[in-house]
Amino acid sequence: MAQSNNVSDLLNLGEFNTMEVRPWEKPAHENKKDKQFVGKHCSIPATVHGLNWLDVNCGFNIRVDPQIVNPTQEKFTASIRSWSDTQLYSAGFNWLEIPRIFQYIPYIPLIQTGTFDTEEKREWTKPQLKNSKSVKFTTPYHAPPKVVCFLRYLDLAKGKNWRIKTYAADVTSTGFTINIDSWSDTVMYRASASWIAYPQDTPGIESGRFAATDIRPWTKPQHNNSKAVGFTKSFVKAPKIFIALDEFDYDSAKNLRLKTSVSDVSSKGFTWHLQSWGDSIMYNAAASYVAWDQPRD
């Protein structure tokens, strides 16, 4: 692969949804599909992924495990698994692929990634509301970087509202604290989150977060939540955008149906969407994003 100092030439993204392999009305525990990496890589790229779609029966625990399995430099198997009595109608995740070149070429902006699983701190049979881990960057930054977190693995009890949030705190040039929290009477058996860190002063890359409560109070749930937002950095053209869920607060008496997406992407901004459907009751949901310049012509 030719060397480049442009983020746009190296980052790529893709997505997988269970409805690529079966209809939503035929729930299954195992959902797999072979995928090609979008970029051309000289070694197995680093990957980070997060959920962007959930449709799960409320009568059973919410158990969802998205995975990137057996990656090579060209392809991998995308997998979304549920287990026990969970009825997973559909689910989806986005992935971001990061060439290993980022880790050893000095003039390329340093992007680091990782994962936190609550089982690193406790057994799944001992649920607790607050879960955190101190992360030390493999390579320190010259200043505190931007850190973006996304939900990945979920195991939440039925019968109590589903409330979960992941976020970064206490970010320094050498590390940060990643948190996966629930609140009130929610029972979180286990969860995991992925994170991305990059220098704040990197040109052509920007990140942020949006939530349904940006446009309405949580006490007034509605299915369709969207808003146009502007970028704070300049892009040459409409950027690529990786998005994944980082929070939701749903009534457990109805099915958990949630998807996030973006539209009307331009060099100036985009419109975000957080949607539910059917009889689902979304008190709140939120997602984080990373946007970067598309390759120059």
C-alpha positions as CSV (number, residue, x, y, z in Angstrom):
1,M,0.0,0.0,0.0
2,A,1.4,3.4,-0.9
3,Q,2.2,5.6,2.0
4,S,0.0,8.7,2.6
5,N,-0.4,11.3,5.3
6,N,-4.1,11.8,4.5
7,V,-6.6,10.2,6.8
8,S,-9.1,10.1,3.9
9,D,-6.8,7.7,2.0
10,L,-6.6,5.2,4.7
11,L,-9.8,4.9,6.8
12,N,-12.8,2.9,5.5
13,L,-16.1,1.7,6.8
14,G,-18.7,-0.9,6.2
15,E,-21.9,-2.4,7.7
16,F,-23.7,-5.6,8.4
17,N,-27.3,-6.2,9.2
18,T,-29.0,-9.6,10.0
19,M,-31.6,-8.8,7.3
20,E,-28.8,-9.4,4.7
21,V,-29.0,-13.1,5.6
22,R,-32.7,-13.7,6.7
23,P,-36.0,-11.8,7.1
24,W,-36.7,-10.0,10.4
25,E,-39.7,-12.2,11.1
26,K,-37.6,-15.3,11.3
27,P,-35.4,-14.7,14.4
28,A,-32.2,-16.8,14.7
29,H,-29.4,-16.9,17.2
30,E,-26.6,-17.2,14.7
31,N,-26.3,-14.6,11.8
32,K,-23.2,-14.6,9.7
33,K,-22.0,-13.4,6.4
34,D,-18.6,-13.2,4.8
35,K,-17.5,-9.6,4.1
36,Q,-14.7,-8.0,2.2
37,F,-12.7,-5.2,3.8
38,V,-13.4,-2.0,1.9
39,G,-9.8,-0.9,1.7
40,K,-6.7,-2.6,0.3
41,H,-4.5,-3.7,3.2
42,C,-1.0,-5.1,3.3
43,S,-1.7,-6.7,6.7
44,I,-4.8,-7.5,8.8
45,P,-6.2,-4.0,9.7
46,A,-7.3,-2.9,13.1
47,T,-11.1,-2.7,13.4
48,V,-13.6,-1.1,15.7
49,H,-17.3,-1.7,15.5
50,G,-20.5,-0.6,17.2
51,L,-24.2,-1.3,17.1
52,N,-26.5,0.8,14.9
53,W,-29.7,-1.2,14.8
54,L,-31.7,-3.3,17.3
55,D,-35.0,-5.1,17.1
56,V,-35.5,-7.5,20.0
57,N,-38.6,-9.1,21.6
58,C,-39.3,-7.5,25.0
59,G,-40.4,-10.9,26.5
60,F,-36.8,-12.1,26.9
61,N,-33.5,-10.7,28.0
62,I,-31.7,-8.4,25.5
63,R,-28.7,-10.4,24.4
64,V,-26.7,-9.3,21.4
65,D,-23.1,-10.0,20.4
66,P,-21.7,-8.4,17.2
67,Q,-18.3,-9.7,16.2
68,I,-15.7,-9.5,13.4
69,V,-14.5,-13.1,13.1
70,N,-11.4,-14.6,11.5
71,P,-10.1,-11.5,9.8
72,T,-7.4,-11.6,7.1
73,Q,-6.0,-8.7,5.2
74,E,-8.8,-9.0,2.6
75,K,-11.9,-10.3,4.4
76,F,-13.7,-11.5,7.6
77,T,-16.9,-13.0,8.8
78,A,-19.5,-10.6,10.2
79,S,-21.4,-12.2,13.0
80,I,-24.3,-11.1,15.2
81,R,-25.2,-13.7,17.8
82,S,-27.9,-14.0,20.5
83,W,-28.4,-16.8,22.9
84,S,-30.7,-18.6,25.4
85,D,-34.4,-17.6,24.9
86,T,-33.7,-14.1,23.3
87,Q,-35.6,-13.5,20.1
88,L,-33.5,-11.3,17.9
89,Y,-35.6,-10.1,15.0
90,S,-32.8,-8.0,13.5
91,A,-29.7,-6.1,14.4
92,G,-26.8,-4.3,12.7
93,F,-23.4,-2.9,13.2
94,N,-21.0,-0.5,11.5
95,W,-17.3,-1.2,11.4
96,L,-14.3,1.1,10.8
97,E,-11.1,-0.4,9.4
98,I,-7.8,1.2,10.3
99,P,-4.6,0.1,8.6
100,R,-1.7,-1.0,10.8
101,I,0.3,1.7,9.0
102,F,-1.1,4.2,11.5
103,Q,0.9,2.5,14.3
104,Y,4.4,3.1,12.9
105,I,4.5,5.9,10.4
106,P,5.4,9.1,12.4
107,Y,3.7,11.7,10.1
108,I,0.3,9.9,10.0
109,P,-2.1,11.0,12.7
110,L,-2.1,8.4,15.5
111,I,-5.4,6.6,15.8
112,Q,-5.7,4.1,18.6
113,T,-8.7,1.8,19.5
114,G,-9.7,-0.7,22.1
115,T,-12.6,-2.4,23.9
116,F,-13.9,-2.5,27.5
117,D,-16.0,-5.5,28.7
118,T,-17.6,-5.4,32.1
119,E,-16.4,-8.9,32.7
120,E,-13.0,-7.5,33.0
121,K,-14.1,-6.1,36.3
122,R,-16.8,-8.4,37.6
123,E,-18.8,-11.6,36.8
124,W,-21.9,-11.3,34.7
125,T,-23.9,-12.9,37.6
126,K,-23.1,-9.9,39.7
127,P,-24.7,-7.0,37.9
128,Q,-24.0,-3.4,38.9
129,L,-25.0,0.0,37.6
130,K,-21.5,1.6,37.3
131,N,-18.7,0.0,35.4
132,S,-15.4,1.6,34.5
133,K,-11.8,0.9,33.5
134,S,-8.7,3.0,33.3
135,V,-7.2,2.9,29.9
136,K,-3.5,3.7,29.2
137,F,-2.7,4.6,25.6
138,T,-0.1,2.4,24.0
139,T,1.5,5.5,22.6
140,P,1.0,8.8,24.5
141,Y,-0.3,11.9,22.6
142,H,1.2,15.3,22.7
143,A,-2.1,16.7,24.2
144,P,-5.4,15.1,25.3
145,P,-6.9,13.4,22.3
146,K,-10.6,13.1,21.2
147,V,-12.0,9.8,22.5
148,V,-15.3,8.4,21.1
149,C,-17.1,5.4,22.6
150,F,-19.7,3.0,21.1
151,L,-21.9,0.2,22.5
152,R,-21.1,-3.3,21.3
153,Y,-22.1,-6.4,23.4
154,L,-25.4,-6.3,25.4
155,D,-26.9,-8.5,28.1
156,L,-29.8,-6.7,29.9
157,A,-32.6,-8.3,31.9
158,K,-36.2,-8.2,30.8
159,G,-38.9,-6.6,32.9
160,K,-36.8,-3.5,33.9
161,N,-36.4,-0.6,31.5
162,W,-33.3,-0.9,29.3
163,R,-31.0,1.9,30.2
164,I,-27.3,2.0,29.2
165,K,-24.7,4.5,28.3
166,T,-21.0,4.4,27.4
167,Y,-18.6,7.4,27.6
168,A,-15.1,8.6,28.1
169,A,-14.0,10.7,31.1
170,D,-10.8,12.1,32.5
171,V,-9.0,12.2,29.2
172,T,-5.3,13.0,29.3
173,S,-2.4,12.6,26.9
174,T,-1.6,9.2,28.4
175,G,-5.1,7.7,28.9
176,F,-8.7,8.0,30.0
177,T,-11.5,6.2,31.9
178,I,-14.1,4.4,29.9
179,N,-17.5,3.9,31.5
180,I,-20.5,1.7,30.8
181,D,-23.4,2.8,33.1
182,S,-27.0,1.9,33.7
183,W,-29.3,3.5,36.2
184,S,-32.5,3.2,38.3
185,D,-33.7,-0.4,38.4
186,T,-32.0,-1.6,35.1
187,V,-30.2,-4.9,35.4
188,M,-27.1,-5.0,33.3
189,Y,-25.5,-8.4,33.4
190,R,-22.8,-7.6,30.9
191,A,-21.9,-5.1,28.2
192,S,-18.9,-4.0,26.2
193,A,-17.9,-0.9,24.3
194,S,-15.4,0.0,21.7
195,W,-13.4,3.3,21.6
196,I,-11.4,5.4,19.2
197,A,-8.8,8.0,20.1
198,Y,-7.2,10.5,17.7
199,P,-5.3,13.9,18.0
200,Q,-7.8,16.8,18.4
201,D,-5.8,18.9,16.0
202,T,-5.9,16.4,13.1
203,P,-7.2,18.1,10.0
204,G,-9.9,16.4,8.0
205,I,-11.4,14.4,10.9
206,E,-14.1,15.4,13.4
207,S,-16.3,13.5,15.9
208,G,-19.3,14.3,18.0
209,R,-22.5,13.0,19.6
210,F,-26.2,13.4,19.1
211,A,-29.2,12.4,21.2
212,A,-33.0,12.4,21.0
213,T,-33.0,14.7,24.0
214,D,-31.2,17.3,21.9
215,I,-34.7,18.1,20.4
216,R,-37.2,16.9,23.1
217,P,-37.4,16.0,26.8
218,W,-37.0,12.3,27.7
219,T,-40.6,12.4,29.1
220,K,-42.0,12.9,25.6
221,P,-41.0,9.8,23.7
222,Q,-41.5,9.8,19.9
223,H,-40.5,7.5,17.1
224,N,-38.7,9.9,14.7
225,N,-36.0,12.1,16.1
226,S,-33.7,14.1,13.7
227,K,-31.8,17.3,13.4
228,A,-29.5,19.0,11.0
229,V,-26.0,19.8,12.4
230,G,-23.0,21.6,11.1
231,F,-19.3,20.5,11.2
232,T,-16.8,22.7,13.1
233,K,-13.9,21.7,10.8
234,S,-13.6,22.2,7.0
235,F,-13.9,19.2,4.7
236,V,-12.9,19.2,1.0
237,K,-16.1,17.3,0.1
238,A,-18.9,15.4,1.8
239,P,-17.0,13.2,4.4
240,K,-17.5,9.6,5.3
241,I,-19.3,9.1,8.6
242,F,-19.0,6.2,11.0
243,I,-21.9,6.1,13.6
244,A,-22.9,3.8,16.3
245,L,-25.1,3.8,19.4
246,D,-23.7,4.9,22.7
247,E,-26.9,5.2,24.8
248,F,-30.5,4.2,25.0
249,D,-33.4,4.4,27.5
250,Y,-36.4,2.2,26.5
251,D,-39.6,1.0,28.1
252,S,-39.1,-2.8,28.7
253,A,-42.9,-3.4,28.3
254,K,-42.5,-3.0,24.5
255,N,-40.0,-4.4,22.0
256,L,-36.7,-2.7,21.8
257,R,-36.6,-1.2,18.3
258,L,-33.9,1.3,17.5
259,K,-31.8,2.4,14.5
260,T,-29.5,5.3,13.9
261,S,-28.5,6.8,10.5
262,V,-27.4,10.0,8.8
263,S,-28.6,11.7,5.6
264,D,-28.0,14.9,3.6
265,V,-24.2,14.7,4.2
266,S,-22.3,17.6,2.8
267,S,-18.9,19.3,3.4
268,K,-20.8,21.6,5.8
269,G,-22.8,19.1,7.9
270,F,-25.4,16.3,8.0
271,T,-28.8,15.3,9.4
272,W,-28.9,12.7,12.1
273,H,-31.7,10.2,12.8
274,L,-32.6,8.1,15.8
275,Q,-35.7,6.1,15.1
276,S,-38.0,3.5,16.8
277,W,-41.1,1.9,15.3
278,G,-44.1,-0.2,16.2
279,D,-45.2,0.2,19.8
280,S,-41.7,0.8,21.1
281,I,-41.2,3.6,23.6
282,M,-37.9,5.4,23.3
283,Y,-37.3,7.8,26.2
284,N,-33.9,8.6,24.8
285,A,-31.2,7.3,22.5
286,A,-27.9,8.6,21.4
287,A,-25.1,7.9,19.0
288,S,-21.5,9.1,18.4
289,Y,-19.9,9.7,15.1
290,V,-16.5,10.1,13.4
291,A,-16.4,12.0,10.1
292,W,-13.4,12.2,7.8
293,D,-12.6,13.6,4.4
294,Q,-13.2,11.4,1.4
295,P,-10.2,10.8,-0.9
296,R,-9.3,13.6,-3.2
297,D,-10.0,13.0,-6.9
